[in-house]
Amino acid sequence: MFTGIIEETGEITALTRENGNLHIKVKAQITSELKVDQSVAHNGVCLTVVNIEGKEYTVTAIQETLEKSSLGDLKVGDFVNLERGMKLGARLDGHIVQGHVDQTAVCKNVLEKAGSWEFTFEYDPKQQNITIEKGSITINGVSLTVVNSKMHEFSVAIIPYTYEHTTFKYLKKGDKVNLEFDVIGKYVKRLNELRQA
């Protein structure tokens, strides 16, 4: 389980395809504290550390993960948001994040405001995911609050700290991002579907 509070951004140093899998090598400050078999969220996708070499570690994304997320679009030199699994008994500063991407979205607009930024995203309605005003959403692993919730579209407001310490500073109109919708909302939605069946 994760919280959506990003520890750092890591740099992609190598990408290797093997059958349907993608081995992703990441250079990060946290590498010295990692161990093989540990879970780390990469742009919101929970992946297992399979190898550590110096300041770099490797994780593997399988075909299903590549199909449901934006990890398949990564290039060497790109940066990803990183978060290690939550420690039991630690503060939950963000919200409950599973590291399981529901679907991707496209950045429709970036509006710079006085001291903050507003990012607007549009997602495919076929999966019937929803947001609610002031509800939680995870974008590329970052726990955020929804503003201007519409059908299949929403915005988030980004403060300077989040902008500088995550990959939001690189995000532009037309870019694809990973979305994880609020797990509590997903359970409520599913229970309502079962009651109506």
C-alpha positions in Angstrom: 0.0 0.0 0.0 1.1 3.5 -0.7 0.1 7.1 0.2 0.6 9.1 -3.0 3.3 11.2 -1.3 6.3 11.1 -3.7 9.7 10.5 -2.1 11.8 11.5 -5.2 12.0 11.3 -8.9 14.2 8.7 -10.5 15.8 8.8 -13.9 15.3 6.0 -16.4 18.8 4.8 -17.5 17.9 1.6 -19.5 14.9 -0.1 -21.0 15.2 -3.7 -22.1 12.4 -5.7 -23.8 12.2 -9.4 -23.2 9.2 -11.1 -24.8 6.2 -9.2 -23.4 8.1 -7.8 -20.5 9.9 -4.5 -20.1 12.9 -4.3 -17.7 13.2 -0.8 -16.4 16.5 0.4 -14.8 16.2 3.4 -12.6 18.8 5.7 -11.0 17.6 7.1 -7.6 18.8 8.3 -4.3 16.7 5.7 -2.5 18.5 2.8 -4.2 20.9 2.2 -1.3 17.9 1.7 1.0 16.2 -0.8 -1.3 16.4 -4.6 -1.4 15.5 -7.2 -4.0 11.8 -8.2 -3.8 10.7 -4.8 -2.4 7.7 -2.9 -3.9 8.2 0.6 -5.3 5.6 2.6 -7.0 6.8 4.1 -10.4 4.4 6.8 -11.7 1.8 5.1 -9.5 2.5 1.5 -10.7 3.6 -0.9 -8.0 6.6 -2.9 -9.3 9.0 -5.3 -7.6 12.8 -4.6 -7.4 14.5 -7.5 -9.2 18.1 -6.3 -9.2 20.3 -3.6 -7.6 23.6 -2.4 -9.0 25.3 0.6 -7.3 22.9 3.6 -7.6 20.6 1.8 -10.0 17.9 -0.8 -9.6 15.8 -2.8 -12.0 12.1 -3.5 -12.0 10.0 -5.5 -14.5 6.7 -4.5 -16.0 4.7 -7.3 -17.6 2.5 -7.0 -20.7 -0.7 -6.4 -18.8 0.9 -3.6 -16.9 2.2 -2.0 -20.1 -1.3 -2.2 -21.6 -3.0 -0.5 -18.7 -0.4 2.2 -17.9 1.9 4.7 -19.6 5.1 2.8 -18.6 5.4 1.4 -22.2 5.9 5.0 -23.4 9.0 5.6 -21.2 12.3 6.6 -22.8 15.8 6.6 -21.4 16.3 10.0 -19.7 12.7 10.3 -18.6 11.9 10.8 -14.9 9.4 8.9 -12.8 7.7 9.6 -9.5 8.9 7.1 -6.8 7.4 6.0 -3.6 8.2 3.0 -1.4 5.5 1.0 0.3 4.0 2.6 3.4 5.3 1.6 6.8 2.8 0.2 9.2 2.0 2.8 11.9 3.2 5.7 9.7 1.1 8.8 9.0 -1.2 8.5 6.0 -0.4 12.0 4.6 -2.0 11.4 1.2 -4.8 8.8 0.8 -4.9 5.0 0.4 -3.2 4.1 -2.9 -2.8 0.5 -4.0 -0.3 1.1 -6.9 -2.8 -0.5 -9.3 -3.4 1.8 -12.3 -7.1 1.8 -13.4 -6.5 3.5 -16.7 -4.6 6.3 -18.4 -5.7 9.9 -19.1 -4.5 12.6 -21.4 -3.5 16.1 -20.2 -5.9 18.5 -21.9 -4.6 21.7 -20.5 -2.0 23.3 -18.2 -2.9 26.7 -16.8 -0.3 28.6 -14.8 -2.0 30.7 -12.1 -0.6 33.1 -9.6 1.6 30.7 -7.5 0.1 27.4 -8.7 -0.8 25.4 -11.7 -4.1 23.8 -12.8 -3.8 20.6 -14.9 -6.9 19.2 -16.7 -7.2 15.6 -17.7 -9.6 13.6 -19.9 -10.1 9.8 -19.6 -11.9 7.2 -21.6 -15.5 6.7 -20.3 -15.8 3.1 -21.3 -14.5 1.8 -17.9 -17.1 4.0 -16.1 -14.6 5.4 -13.6 -15.7 8.5 -11.8 -14.3 11.4 -9.8 -16.1 13.6 -7.3 -15.5 17.2 -6.4 -12.9 17.4 -3.6 -12.4 13.6 -3.8 -9.0 11.9 -4.1 -7.3 10.9 -7.3 -3.8 9.5 -7.9 -2.0 10.8 -11.0 1.3 9.2 -11.9 1.5 8.1 -8.2 0.8 11.6 -6.7 -2.2 11.9 -4.3 -4.2 14.9 -5.3 -7.6 16.5 -4.8 -10.1 16.7 -7.6 -11.4 20.1 -8.6 -13.9 20.8 -11.4 -15.1 17.2 -11.6 -17.0 16.5 -14.9 -18.0 13.4 -16.8 -14.7 11.8 -17.9 -12.7 15.0 -17.2 -11.4 16.7 -14.1 -8.7 19.2 -12.9 -6.2 19.3 -10.1 -4.4 22.2 -8.6 -0.7 21.8 -8.1 1.2 23.8 -5.4 4.9 24.9 -6.1 6.3 22.2 -3.8 4.5 19.4 -5.6 5.4 20.9 -9.0 9.1 21.0 -8.3 9.4 17.6 -6.5 7.4 15.5 -8.9 7.3 14.9 -12.7 4.5 17.5 -13.0 7.2 20.0 -13.9 7.7 18.0 -17.1 4.0 17.4 -17.9 2.6 19.1 -20.9 -0.6 19.1 -23.0 -1.1 15.9 -24.8 1.0 13.7 -22.4 -0.4 10.4 -21.1 -0.6 9.8 -17.3 -1.6 6.9 -15.1 -4.8 7.2 -13.0 -5.8 5.3 -9.9 -9.2 6.2 -8.7 -10.1 6.3 -5.0 -10.4 2.7 -3.8 -13.3 3.5 -1.4 -15.2 5.1 -4.3 -14.6 2.0 -6.4 -16.1 -0.3 -3.7 -19.1 2.0 -3.3 -19.6 2.0 -7.1 -19.3 -1.8 -7.3 -21.8 -2.4 -4.4 -24.3 -0.1 -6.1 -23.9 -2.1 -9.3 -24.5 -5.4 -7.5 -27.6 -4.0 -5.8 -29.0 -3.0 -9.2 -28.3 -6.3 -10.8 
